[in-house]
Amino acid sequence: MEKIFYPESIAIWGLSNRENNIPRLMLENLIRWGYEGRLFGIHPKGNEKHVDGVKMYKSIKDLPQQPDLAVFLLPARLIPGALREAGEFGVRRAAILSGGFNESGAEGEKLAEELMAVADDFGIRFIGPNGLTVANTANGLCLPFTPTFKTPRGGMSLITQSGGMGLFLWHLMADENIGLAKFASIGNKLNVSEVDCIRYFGEDPETKVICLYLESITDGRQLMEAASEAGKPVIIYKANTTQAGSKAAMSHTAAISNNEEIIDAAFERAGILRIEEFDDFIGAAKIFELPPMRGNRIMVMSPAGGFTVLMADLCEKAGFEFADPGEAFYKEIAEFTNAGVITLSNPLDLGDIYDPSSTASVINLVLHNDKVDGAVYLTQNPQMPKNDDVFNKMFKTDISKEVTGAIRSSGKPMASCLYGPSKTINRVKQNVNVPIFNTPESMIRIMKLQQRYHAKQAEPAFTTALPHGIDMDAAASWVRSHTGTHGEEALELLTAFGIPVAKNQTATTPDEAVAAAEAIGYPVVMKVISPDAVHKSEAGGVLMGLNDASDVRNGFDTIRANLEAYKKDARFDGVRLMAMAGSGHDMFVGGSVDDSFGPVALFGYGGIYIEVFQDAQTVLCPSSPDEIETKITRLKSAKILAGTRGKAGGDISGYIDLIHRVTHLMAQFPQIQELDLNPVRVLEDGSGVLALDARCRIEKRS
């Protein structure tokens, strides 16, 4: 990666003096940005001696030295051959801007395979194709071909799957006084991916914040690992967020799962900050210029009472706690007020303080208060007739020097939002040393982002351990001997993994059913066994409260008749008799395998209305008891589990343990593509949990 971003020499293929020659625009960007390395032009069919002073060659073999970086902007069909020539000459790094590869159909797929084969033959690492590749403000490297002036140097590095979106962000950054460190437009990411870039930027001293615009995530686990190890804020805007596909699923779990929930769960564990607004890239770069907000206690300030109310609403919705700086604090700042007509509290209305120096003193006191972790401040710089009146002084006096000093002295952040004519605000942004936000909504949203990041950094690293009481050999044997879709026989697998299930037996005749029921003990539940009744209740395949042999015999006949009525010629494999579970709360636990993040588990409110309520949380497998407990508190049904309206609480710790075991089961056996435990009875008396029904789909592994 170092040679891609810091090449001492570059060879550009396809360069010519033609007016419409795109590689020439790239060359002019390099010159305009002040790139000081050596440049070579290559055009097998060209006759120019030079292009913009850069000497031209027919072949790379004619170059006086081996270039560090080969840059290609040629028709796609020519790229594999050109890359091979570069590889034979010893080039090991390349940037490929051309489109027409795996994004453009079967022929492009074939070219992509040829390109990868050449790279493998020579050990070449390349960025692209179908992207603007790279830029570096530290050395003037600028390979995008869109004519551009040099972007200000700063601490944000950007990784994007859309080159155009990246260039758009450059223009926003210039207006907002935000600088760029490095830029990587990875395109089809055939070779260098976002993971490679995150790892490199994590080590790059120029990069302070890593921002990504992604449309796809191909290896989610590696992305998580790279972001966790970066030691810097990693901020991702994930586009293309509609649910990928609506394939039919045999389980409730698959029916309610959503890849966006999986992404959120993965990002949370890895400490990745996900943004929903594209402009928040700018806000994120600004907020991390401020000291860390190490707690959740915020102070809200404005000289306009309406603004304080607006911001207070936003802060509460964001999850901030309002700081209580203490009675002594309010007494001290009361000395700065004019008429004493405004009650001083948090949010803090500064409308009765007309002297800008007093406002600066209040801000200093706020940030140095031990009970305040950070502050937000909203004011305005309105267009007013110039005069020496109190309001001109109040709104037009620059106190940024004092604010900057208070921030640096206290080591706490204060985010500021300034309203006014755009020309005035843009001039202020360019001339002050504290970041200015455009709206209170974005300011508070991004302030919370920063607080969440630092809170995550203070947490212990995620760890998990295999639960005790697992018969791994028995579980592995069961999985090896089963493929395809299976119903309640999956309870045997759960038992091997230490997951409690209700006592049960199967029967294929009424006599066997009676014997099984008597062995279990009345009352019992009877359930149909049939591959044609995926959801038993819909087929009339569940009977509860069978109290004697007569109930069991009649129930056997009833279930068989119900199945036949549900689906003619349905296969009837018998019934399962199960001990009646005690009263409790019906939850569910499920698992599936995501193409990018691997095995994941869902859990939440269960029973027959699982898809109606869709009250679920997601974790990656394996999870930990602490992570699961945190997610359970976010369920809408958490209050039900804890006990409400006279109904006793359930065994939440037992439910956590069951979920934990399922996450390790899914992690240990990736051939389990889907797993559905519904219902899971969380017993009221605190005596545990029971998996009452199960289904799974197992993929055959060679």
VMD Tcl script that draws the C-alpha trace (Angstrom):
set ca {
  {0.00 0.00 0.00}
  {2.88 2.37 0.69}
  {4.04 2.24 -2.95}
  {0.49 2.85 -4.16}
  {0.18 6.04 -2.11}
  {3.84 7.11 -2.12}
  {5.27 6.12 -5.52}
  {8.52 7.80 -6.46}
  {7.82 7.19 -10.14}
  {4.66 6.65 -12.19}
  {4.10 5.27 -15.69}
  {0.82 6.30 -17.36}
  {-0.51 4.08 -20.17}
  {-2.51 5.60 -23.04}
  {-1.20 9.14 -22.64}
  {-1.35 11.42 -25.70}
  {-1.73 15.05 -26.78}
  {-5.20 14.49 -28.22}
  {-7.70 17.00 -26.94}
  {-10.07 14.31 -25.65}
  {-7.36 12.13 -24.10}
  {-8.48 11.31 -20.54}
  {-5.08 10.14 -19.19}
  {-3.77 13.61 -20.02}
  {-6.30 15.09 -17.56}
  {-4.85 12.80 -14.92}
  {-1.35 13.99 -15.75}
  {-2.45 17.60 -15.45}
  {-3.90 16.88 -12.01}
  {-0.57 15.43 -10.92}
  {1.20 18.56 -12.14}
  {-1.42 20.87 -10.60}
  {-1.22 19.07 -7.24}
  {2.57 19.37 -7.18}
  {3.56 15.71 -7.48}
  {7.37 15.65 -7.43}
  {8.08 12.06 -8.45}
  {9.28 11.01 -11.90}
  {6.64 10.62 -14.63}
  {6.64 8.48 -17.81}
  {4.09 8.23 -20.61}
  {3.46 5.01 -22.57}
  {1.51 4.72 -25.83}
  {2.34 1.82 -28.16}
  {0.77 3.55 -31.16}
  {1.60 7.14 -30.33}
  {4.17 9.33 -32.10}
  {4.43 12.23 -29.64}
  {7.82 12.99 -28.16}
  {6.20 14.34 -25.02}
  {2.86 15.24 -23.44}
  {2.90 18.36 -21.27}
  {6.67 17.91 -21.06}
  {6.46 14.25 -19.97}
  {8.54 12.04 -22.27}
  {6.64 9.36 -24.17}
  {7.67 5.73 -24.78}
  {6.30 2.98 -27.01}
  {6.73 0.26 -24.40}
  {7.49 -0.07 -20.74}
  {10.61 -1.95 -21.75}
  {12.00 1.31 -23.12}
  {11.78 3.14 -19.80}
  {15.06 4.15 -18.15}
  {13.93 2.70 -14.82}
  {11.32 0.47 -13.28}
  {8.35 2.62 -12.18}
  {6.89 2.17 -8.71}
  {3.33 2.47 -9.97}
  {1.69 1.59 -13.28}
  {-1.49 3.53 -14.09}
  {-3.94 2.24 -16.70}
  {-6.83 4.05 -18.35}
  {-7.28 1.94 -21.50}
  {-10.12 -0.11 -23.02}
  {-10.76 -3.04 -20.68}
  {-9.76 -5.65 -23.28}
  {-6.22 -4.22 -23.37}
  {-5.64 -4.09 -19.62}
  {-4.65 -7.74 -18.90}
  {-1.98 -7.67 -21.61}
  {-0.64 -4.28 -20.50}
  {-0.50 -5.42 -16.88}
  {1.40 -8.53 -17.94}
  {4.02 -6.41 -19.72}
  {4.35 -4.27 -16.60}
  {4.72 -7.39 -14.45}
  {7.43 -8.78 -16.73}
  {9.29 -5.47 -16.34}
  {9.15 -5.81 -12.54}
  {6.24 -3.53 -11.67}
  {4.40 -4.75 -8.58}
  {1.86 -1.99 -7.95}
  {-0.86 -0.70 -10.25}
  {-3.89 1.58 -10.42}
  {-6.58 0.58 -12.92}
  {-9.22 3.21 -13.62}
  {-10.85 1.55 -16.64}
  {-14.38 0.14 -16.47}
  {-15.78 -2.80 -18.39}
  {-14.89 -5.66 -16.05}
  {-17.07 -7.70 -13.70}
  {-19.60 -4.88 -13.43}
  {-20.57 -5.26 -17.10}
  {-21.66 -8.83 -17.81}
  {-20.15 -12.14 -18.90}
  {-17.40 -10.71 -21.11}
  {-16.37 -8.35 -18.34}
  {-16.31 -11.23 -15.86}
  {-13.91 -13.06 -18.14}
  {-11.63 -10.01 -18.37}
  {-11.71 -9.68 -14.57}
  {-10.57 -13.30 -14.23}
  {-7.73 -12.70 -16.72}
  {-6.71 -9.58 -14.80}
  {-6.59 -11.45 -11.50}
  {-4.62 -14.30 -13.07}
  {-1.96 -11.87 -14.32}
  {-1.75 -10.19 -10.92}
  {-1.34 -13.59 -9.25}
  {1.40 -14.61 -11.71}
  {3.56 -11.60 -10.84}
  {2.47 -10.79 -7.28}
  {0.97 -7.46 -8.36}
  {-1.34 -5.57 -6.01}
  {-3.67 -3.17 -7.77}
  {-6.50 -0.81 -6.88}
  {-9.58 -0.86 -9.09}
  {-10.73 -1.41 -11.76}
  {-13.67 0.87 -12.45}
  {-12.64 3.51 -9.96}
  {-10.75 6.78 -9.66}
  {-8.05 4.97 -7.61}
  {-5.96 7.17 -5.30}
  {-4.97 10.65 -4.18}
  {-2.60 11.79 -1.44}
  {-2.37 15.40 -0.29}
  {0.96 14.71 1.43}
  {2.87 14.21 -1.86}
  {0.59 15.65 -4.54}
  {-0.48 12.28 -5.91}
  {-3.80 12.69 -7.77}
  {-4.85 9.93 -10.18}
  {-8.55 10.83 -10.62}
  {-9.02 12.19 -14.16}
  {-11.64 14.80 -13.34}
  {-9.83 18.18 -13.42}
  {-9.46 19.39 -9.86}
  {-7.52 21.83 -7.75}
  {-5.59 20.39 -4.83}
  {-7.77 19.62 -1.84}
  {-6.63 21.16 1.47}
  {-4.47 18.86 3.55}
  {-6.08 17.43 6.67}
  {-6.83 14.35 8.71}
  {-9.73 12.65 6.91}
  {-8.98 9.68 4.67}
  {-11.79 8.50 2.43}
  {-12.43 5.04 0.99}
  {-15.24 4.87 -1.54}
  {-16.86 2.49 -3.99}
  {-18.12 5.48 -5.94}
  {-15.47 7.79 -7.29}
  {-18.04 10.46 -8.10}
  {-19.34 10.49 -4.53}
  {-15.78 10.91 -3.33}
  {-15.11 13.90 -5.56}
  {-18.40 15.45 -4.47}
  {-17.22 15.20 -0.87}
  {-13.97 16.99 -1.76}
  {-15.95 20.08 -2.75}
  {-17.96 19.99 0.47}
  {-14.76 19.71 2.48}
  {-13.25 22.86 0.97}
  {-16.26 24.97 2.02}
  {-16.27 23.48 5.51}
  {-12.55 24.01 6.22}
  {-11.94 20.25 6.40}
  {-8.79 18.77 4.89}
  {-8.08 15.46 3.17}
  {-5.25 13.08 3.99}
  {-5.74 10.26 1.47}
  {-8.38 9.10 -0.98}
  {-9.02 5.57 -2.24}
  {-11.66 4.93 -4.89}
  {-11.63 1.11 -4.85}
  {-14.16 0.51 -7.64}
  {-14.78 -3.21 -8.12}
  {-12.19 -3.97 -5.39}
  {-10.91 -7.04 -7.22}
  {-7.57 -6.88 -5.44}
  {-7.22 -4.02 -2.96}
  {-10.34 -3.84 -0.82}
  {-11.67 -1.52 1.85}
  {-10.12 -3.87 4.41}
  {-6.64 -3.31 2.97}
  {-7.20 0.44 2.99}
  {-8.47 0.51 6.58}
  {-5.44 -1.43 7.75}
  {-3.10 0.93 5.91}
  {-4.84 4.10 7.06}
  {-4.82 2.74 10.60}
  {-1.01 2.89 10.47}
  {-0.84 6.14 8.48}
  {0.26 9.08 10.67}
  {-1.50 11.55 8.35}
  {-4.90 9.90 8.84}
  {-6.94 10.85 11.92}
  {-10.41 9.70 10.81}
  {-11.23 6.90 8.33}
  {-14.43 7.40 6.33}
  {-15.99 4.87 3.97}
  {-18.77 4.99 1.41}
  {-19.72 1.37 0.67}
  {-22.34 -0.21 -1.54}
  {-21.41 -3.80 -0.69}
  {-19.54 -5.64 2.06}
  {-17.91 -8.81 0.79}
  {-16.00 -9.91 3.88}
  {-17.70 -8.50 6.93}
  {-15.61 -10.34 9.51}
  {-12.34 -8.98 8.10}
  {-13.86 -5.51 7.93}
  {-14.75 -5.77 11.62}
  {-11.27 -6.98 12.52}
  {-9.54 -4.21 10.58}
  {-11.75 -1.51 12.07}
  {-11.30 -2.85 15.61}
  {-7.53 -2.78 15.22}
  {-7.30 0.62 13.50}
  {-7.22 2.60 16.74}
  {-8.99 5.47 14.95}
  {-12.62 6.36 14.26}
  {-13.95 4.31 11.33}
  {-17.11 5.88 9.92}
  {-19.21 4.15 7.27}
  {-22.07 5.29 5.10}
  {-23.61 2.07 3.75}
  {-25.70 2.60 0.63}
  {-27.76 -0.06 -1.17}
  {-29.69 -0.78 2.00}
  {-32.79 -2.50 0.70}
  {-33.13 -6.11 1.78}
  {-31.02 -8.26 -0.53}
  {-33.45 -10.72 -2.04}
  {-36.67 -12.16 -0.71}
  {-35.88 -15.84 -1.01}
  {-38.37 -18.20 0.52}
  {-37.34 -19.35 3.96}
  {-38.47 -22.35 5.92}
  {-38.07 -20.63 9.29}
  {-39.62 -17.69 11.06}
  {-36.12 -16.46 11.80}
  {-35.16 -16.12 8.15}
  {-38.50 -14.48 7.44}
  {-37.84 -11.58 9.84}
  {-34.07 -11.25 9.46}
  {-32.68 -8.24 7.62}
  {-29.17 -7.73 6.42}
  {-29.18 -4.14 7.70}
  {-29.76 -5.39 11.25}
  {-26.83 -7.76 10.81}
  {-24.65 -4.90 9.61}
  {-25.69 -2.76 12.59}
  {-24.86 -5.60 15.00}
  {-21.49 -6.16 13.38}
  {-20.61 -2.46 13.36}
  {-21.59 -2.07 17.01}
  {-19.35 -4.93 18.10}
  {-16.41 -3.63 16.05}
  {-16.86 -0.02 17.17}
  {-17.61 1.14 13.62}
  {-19.67 4.32 13.48}
  {-22.50 4.12 10.97}
  {-23.96 7.34 9.56}
  {-27.26 7.73 7.71}
  {-26.66 11.18 6.21}
  {-23.93 11.70 3.59}
  {-23.13 15.17 4.97}
  {-22.27 13.54 8.29}
  {-18.87 12.65 6.84}
  {-18.08 16.36 7.19}
  {-19.53 16.50 10.68}
  {-17.57 13.42 11.73}
  {-14.31 14.94 10.54}
  {-15.12 18.09 12.51}
  {-16.17 16.43 15.76}
  {-13.00 14.37 16.05}
  {-10.96 17.57 15.94}
  {-12.41 18.23 19.39}
  {-11.30 16.53 22.64}
  {-13.12 13.31 23.49}
  {-16.43 13.38 25.30}
  {-15.62 10.78 27.96}
  {-19.03 10.71 29.63}
  {-22.65 11.21 28.65}
  {-23.46 14.40 30.60}
  {-24.12 17.31 28.26}
  {-24.74 21.04 28.74}
  {-27.02 22.80 26.24}
  {-26.52 26.54 25.68}
  {-27.88 29.31 23.47}
  {-28.73 33.01 23.75}
  {-32.18 32.14 22.36}
  {-34.60 30.25 24.59}
  {-36.30 28.53 21.65}
  {-32.98 27.13 20.51}
  {-32.31 25.68 23.95}
  {-35.67 23.88 23.91}
  {-35.04 22.57 20.39}
  {-31.59 21.28 21.32}
  {-32.84 19.77 24.57}
  {-35.34 17.69 22.59}
  {-32.60 16.56 20.23}
  {-30.24 15.68 23.07}
  {-32.85 13.60 24.87}
  {-33.72 11.72 21.68}
  {-30.01 11.08 21.06}
  {-29.65 9.52 24.51}
  {-27.65 12.21 26.29}
  {-27.95 12.83 30.02}
  {-28.38 16.48 31.00}
  {-25.53 17.60 33.21}
  {-26.25 19.11 36.63}
  {-23.35 21.51 37.24}
  {-24.56 22.33 40.76}
  {-26.07 25.25 42.66}
  {-22.74 27.03 43.08}
  {-22.28 27.11 39.31}
  {-25.63 28.81 38.73}
  {-24.96 31.36 41.46}
  {-21.64 32.24 39.82}
  {-23.04 32.75 36.32}
  {-26.00 34.72 37.70}
  {-23.53 37.56 38.25}
  {-23.20 37.89 34.45}
  {-26.92 38.35 33.78}
  {-28.50 41.69 32.94}
  {-32.07 41.71 34.30}
  {-32.22 38.42 36.17}
  {-35.49 37.49 34.48}
  {-34.42 34.09 33.07}
  {-34.24 31.01 35.27}
  {-30.82 29.44 34.92}
  {-30.82 25.69 34.36}
  {-29.82 23.06 31.82}
  {-30.65 23.76 29.00}
  {-29.01 27.11 29.68}
  {-30.71 30.18 28.18}
  {-28.03 32.89 27.84}
  {-30.46 35.51 26.50}
  {-30.01 37.68 29.58}
  {-26.22 37.92 29.09}
  {-25.43 40.69 26.60}
  {-21.68 41.05 27.13}
  {-19.72 38.64 24.84}
  {-16.87 38.43 27.35}
  {-19.37 37.22 29.95}
  {-20.66 34.59 27.53}
  {-17.07 33.43 27.06}
  {-16.67 33.23 30.84}
  {-19.83 31.13 31.16}
  {-18.57 28.73 28.50}
  {-15.28 28.46 30.37}
  {-17.09 27.68 33.61}
  {-19.29 25.09 31.91}
  {-16.39 23.19 30.35}
  {-14.34 23.24 33.55}
  {-17.21 21.94 35.68}
  {-16.50 18.42 36.93}
  {-20.12 17.38 36.38}
  {-20.12 18.28 32.68}
  {-18.61 16.02 30.01}
  {-19.31 18.18 26.96}
  {-21.46 21.01 25.64}
  {-23.36 22.19 22.59}
  {-23.85 25.84 21.74}
  {-26.19 27.38 19.17}
  {-26.15 31.06 18.24}
  {-26.50 33.29 15.22}
  {-24.64 35.94 13.26}
  {-27.56 37.80 11.66}
  {-27.44 40.46 9.00}
  {-27.92 43.70 10.97}
  {-27.44 47.42 10.44}
  {-23.93 48.21 11.61}
  {-23.98 50.07 14.88}
  {-22.37 50.19 18.27}
  {-25.47 48.80 19.98}
  {-25.61 45.95 22.47}
  {-27.01 43.43 19.99}
  {-24.30 44.05 17.40}
  {-21.76 43.41 20.12}
  {-23.67 40.36 21.35}
  {-23.94 38.65 17.96}
  {-20.96 40.03 16.04}
  {-18.14 39.78 18.59}
  {-15.74 36.92 17.85}
  {-15.18 34.84 21.00}
  {-13.68 31.86 19.15}
  {-10.27 32.46 20.72}
  {-11.71 32.20 24.23}
  {-13.84 29.18 23.27}
  {-10.84 27.42 21.76}
  {-8.84 28.12 24.88}
  {-11.59 26.75 27.13}
  {-11.87 23.59 25.03}
  {-8.14 22.95 25.05}
  {-7.76 23.85 28.72}
  {-10.62 21.64 29.91}
  {-9.94 18.77 27.53}
  {-13.67 18.59 26.81}
  {-15.59 19.15 23.58}
  {-17.99 21.94 22.79}
  {-19.74 21.71 19.44}
  {-21.03 24.98 18.00}
  {-23.72 25.73 15.46}
  {-23.96 29.16 13.86}
  {-26.86 30.53 11.83}
  {-26.66 33.51 9.50}
  {-26.12 34.56 5.87}
  {-24.15 31.86 4.03}
  {-21.33 34.21 3.01}
  {-20.85 35.28 6.61}
  {-20.93 31.73 7.97}
  {-18.49 30.44 5.34}
  {-16.07 33.25 6.20}
  {-16.32 32.40 9.89}
  {-15.63 28.71 9.19}
  {-12.45 29.59 7.36}
  {-11.14 31.87 10.09}
  {-11.81 30.12 13.41}
  {-10.06 27.21 15.07}
  {-13.19 25.45 16.33}
  {-15.51 23.49 14.04}
  {-18.80 25.11 13.13}
  {-21.84 22.93 12.39}
  {-24.60 23.84 9.97}
  {-27.66 22.59 11.89}
  {-28.39 21.64 15.51}
  {-29.68 18.26 14.28}
  {-26.38 17.33 12.65}
  {-24.33 18.82 15.49}
  {-26.04 16.77 18.21}
  {-26.22 13.63 16.08}
  {-22.49 13.79 15.45}
  {-21.69 14.76 19.03}
  {-23.40 11.54 20.10}
  {-21.38 9.66 17.51}
  {-18.16 10.94 19.08}
  {-19.35 10.12 22.60}
  {-20.31 6.58 21.53}
  {-16.91 6.05 19.94}
  {-14.98 7.01 23.05}
  {-17.32 4.99 25.28}
  {-16.67 1.95 23.08}
  {-12.91 2.53 23.23}
  {-13.09 2.48 27.03}
  {-14.82 -0.91 27.07}
  {-12.86 -4.16 27.38}
  {-12.25 -5.93 24.08}
  {-14.98 -8.37 23.06}
  {-14.28 -11.90 24.29}
  {-16.33 -15.06 24.54}
  {-15.82 -18.63 25.69}
  {-17.52 -21.90 24.91}
  {-20.19 -22.63 27.56}
  {-19.71 -25.61 29.86}
  {-21.72 -28.82 29.63}
  {-21.45 -29.37 25.87}
  {-21.03 -32.83 24.33}
  {-19.21 -31.68 21.20}
  {-18.70 -35.20 19.86}
  {-22.42 -35.98 20.10}
  {-23.33 -32.66 18.46}
  {-20.84 -33.21 15.63}
  {-22.11 -36.74 15.06}
  {-25.71 -35.52 14.86}
  {-24.86 -32.77 12.36}
  {-22.82 -35.18 10.17}
  {-25.73 -37.63 10.02}
  {-28.37 -35.06 9.04}
  {-28.77 -32.95 5.91}
  {-31.70 -30.94 4.61}
  {-34.62 -29.71 6.68}
  {-35.39 -31.29 10.05}
  {-38.06 -30.70 12.65}
  {-38.18 -31.56 16.29}
  {-35.50 -34.22 16.02}
  {-33.22 -31.16 16.17}
  {-34.01 -31.15 19.89}
  {-31.48 -33.98 20.15}
  {-28.80 -31.64 18.83}
  {-29.83 -28.96 21.29}
  {-29.59 -31.44 24.16}
  {-26.02 -32.30 23.14}
  {-25.19 -28.59 23.31}
  {-26.56 -28.25 26.84}
  {-29.72 -26.46 25.74}
  {-32.66 -27.53 27.92}
  {-35.60 -29.10 26.11}
  {-38.87 -30.51 27.44}
  {-38.92 -34.26 28.08}
  {-40.21 -35.91 24.90}
  {-40.64 -39.13 22.90}
  {-41.91 -39.97 19.40}
  {-44.64 -42.41 18.39}
  {-45.97 -43.78 15.11}
  {-49.10 -45.53 16.43}
  {-51.74 -44.73 19.04}
  {-50.41 -47.48 21.33}
  {-46.86 -46.10 21.09}
  {-48.23 -42.65 21.82}
  {-49.98 -43.84 24.99}
  {-46.82 -45.61 26.16}
  {-44.74 -42.50 25.52}
  {-47.20 -40.26 27.34}
  {-47.23 -42.53 30.39}
  {-43.42 -42.62 30.43}
  {-43.29 -38.82 30.32}
  {-46.15 -38.27 32.75}
  {-49.48 -36.51 32.20}
  {-50.43 -33.94 31.09}
  {-48.65 -33.95 27.71}
  {-48.52 -32.02 24.46}
  {-48.81 -33.85 21.13}
  {-47.24 -32.47 17.92}
  {-47.36 -33.75 14.37}
  {-44.16 -34.96 12.70}
  {-44.32 -34.20 8.98}
  {-42.04 -32.51 6.46}
  {-45.20 -31.07 4.89}
  {-46.20 -29.15 8.03}
  {-43.42 -26.64 8.52}
  {-45.49 -24.60 10.95}
  {-47.46 -27.12 12.97}
  {-50.10 -24.80 14.41}
  {-51.24 -23.81 10.92}
  {-51.82 -27.50 10.12}
  {-53.74 -28.19 13.32}
  {-50.76 -30.25 14.41}
  {-50.46 -29.21 18.06}
  {-52.72 -30.47 20.85}
  {-52.16 -29.41 24.43}
  {-53.32 -30.64 27.83}
  {-53.82 -34.32 27.04}
  {-54.58 -35.84 30.45}
  {-55.02 -39.59 29.94}
  {-54.74 -42.48 27.47}
  {-58.11 -41.72 25.90}
  {-57.04 -38.12 25.18}
  {-53.82 -39.40 23.61}
  {-55.55 -41.96 21.34}
  {-58.15 -39.44 20.21}
  {-55.46 -36.82 19.75}
  {-53.39 -39.11 17.54}
  {-56.35 -39.59 15.19}
  {-57.22 -35.90 15.27}
  {-53.70 -34.76 14.35}
  {-53.50 -37.23 11.46}
  {-56.90 -36.06 10.14}
  {-55.93 -32.39 10.51}
  {-52.75 -32.97 8.51}
  {-54.66 -34.65 5.70}
  {-57.15 -31.78 5.61}
  {-54.29 -29.26 5.61}
  {-52.52 -30.87 2.68}
  {-53.72 -33.83 0.71}
  {-51.15 -36.64 0.50}
  {-49.01 -34.99 3.20}
  {-46.46 -37.35 4.72}
  {-47.33 -38.40 8.26}
  {-44.30 -39.61 10.24}
  {-46.05 -39.86 13.58}
  {-46.27 -37.60 16.60}
  {-44.03 -36.28 19.32}
  {-45.25 -36.40 22.91}
  {-43.82 -33.71 25.15}
  {-44.16 -32.83 28.80}
  {-46.31 -29.77 29.44}
  {-44.09 -26.83 30.27}
  {-44.86 -24.57 33.20}
  {-46.23 -21.09 32.71}
  {-43.89 -18.42 31.44}
  {-43.08 -16.14 28.53}
  {-42.75 -17.47 24.99}
  {-39.68 -16.10 23.27}
  {-37.68 -17.35 20.29}
  {-34.06 -17.88 19.29}
  {-32.93 -18.43 15.72}
  {-29.84 -18.58 13.60}
  {-28.90 -18.10 9.96}
  {-25.77 -17.62 7.86}
  {-25.13 -14.26 6.22}
  {-23.10 -14.21 3.00}
  {-20.73 -11.58 4.35}
  {-20.76 -11.85 8.15}
  {-21.24 -15.59 8.54}
  {-23.41 -17.10 11.29}
  {-25.76 -14.74 13.13}
  {-28.42 -15.25 15.77}
  {-31.73 -13.50 16.39}
  {-33.83 -13.57 19.51}
  {-36.89 -11.89 20.88}
  {-40.63 -12.17 21.35}
  {-41.86 -15.55 20.09}
  {-44.93 -17.71 19.78}
  {-47.41 -17.71 16.93}
  {-47.24 -13.93 16.44}
  {-43.47 -13.74 15.98}
  {-43.70 -12.31 12.46}
  {-46.43 -9.86 13.47}
  {-44.53 -8.17 16.28}
  {-41.00 -8.62 14.87}
  {-39.49 -7.74 18.23}
  {-35.99 -9.07 17.74}
  {-32.32 -8.31 18.29}
  {-29.35 -9.59 16.32}
  {-25.87 -10.75 17.36}
  {-23.01 -12.28 15.44}
  {-21.99 -15.80 16.39}
  {-20.46 -16.53 18.75}
  {-21.72 -13.87 21.12}
  {-21.11 -13.30 24.82}
  {-23.49 -13.17 27.80}
  {-22.76 -9.46 28.29}
  {-23.54 -8.58 24.68}
  {-26.73 -10.66 24.74}
  {-27.88 -9.07 28.01}
  {-27.39 -5.60 26.51}
  {-29.43 -6.55 23.45}
  {-32.24 -8.06 25.55}
  {-32.76 -4.72 27.31}
  {-33.53 -3.21 23.87}
  {-36.40 -5.59 23.18}
  {-39.88 -4.12 23.42}
  {-40.75 -7.29 25.32}
  {-37.98 -6.74 27.89}
  {-40.52 -5.34 30.37}
  {-42.70 -8.40 29.86}
  {-39.75 -10.68 30.60}
  {-38.98 -8.68 33.72}
  {-42.59 -9.02 34.92}
  {-45.47 -6.60 34.42}
  {-49.17 -6.15 35.24}
  {-49.14 -8.80 37.93}
  {-47.38 -11.45 35.85}
  {-44.14 -12.77 37.28}
  {-40.82 -12.19 35.57}
  {-39.04 -14.93 33.69}
  {-35.65 -16.56 34.08}
  {-33.74 -13.98 32.06}
  {-30.31 -15.39 32.99}
  {-31.43 -18.79 31.72}
  {-32.62 -17.22 28.48}
  {-29.26 -15.46 28.09}
  {-27.44 -18.76 28.58}
  {-29.63 -20.50 26.00}
  {-28.98 -17.76 23.42}
  {-25.27 -17.90 24.20}
  {-25.22 -21.65 23.52}
  {-27.08 -21.20 20.23}
  {-24.52 -18.63 19.06}
  {-21.69 -21.07 19.76}
  {-23.63 -23.90 18.10}
  {-23.97 -21.83 14.93}
  {-20.30 -20.83 15.06}
  {-19.07 -24.39 15.58}
  {-21.20 -25.86 12.79}
  {-21.47 -23.44 9.83}
  {-23.28 -26.14 7.86}
  {-26.35 -25.25 9.94}
  {-27.79 -22.69 7.55}
  {-30.98 -22.00 9.48}
  {-32.07 -22.76 13.02}
  {-35.42 -21.91 14.59}
  {-36.29 -22.44 18.27}
  {-39.85 -21.23 18.73}
  {-41.25 -21.07 21.25}
  {-38.61 -20.95 23.94}
  {-40.51 -20.94 27.22}
  {-38.86 -18.63 29.75}
  {-40.37 -20.02 32.95}
  {-41.99 -17.62 35.39}
  {-40.73 -19.22 38.55}
  {-37.09 -18.63 37.65}
  {-36.48 -22.36 37.25}
  {-35.02 -22.08 33.77}
  {-35.96 -22.12 30.12}
  {-37.16 -24.82 27.74}
  {-36.92 -25.08 23.97}
  {-40.36 -26.44 23.05}
  {-40.02 -26.68 19.28}
  {-37.18 -26.59 16.79}
  {-36.43 -26.73 13.10}
  {-33.16 -26.55 11.23}
  {-31.73 -26.74 7.73}
  {-28.34 -28.33 7.32}
  {-26.18 -27.99 4.22}
  {-24.18 -31.00 3.13}
  {-20.43 -30.49 3.46}
  {-17.86 -32.52 1.57}
}
mol new
graphics top color blue
foreach p $ca { graphics top sphere $p radius 0.5 }
foreach p [lrange $ca 0 end-1] q [lrange $ca 1 end] { graphics top cylinder $p $q radius 0.2 }
display resetview
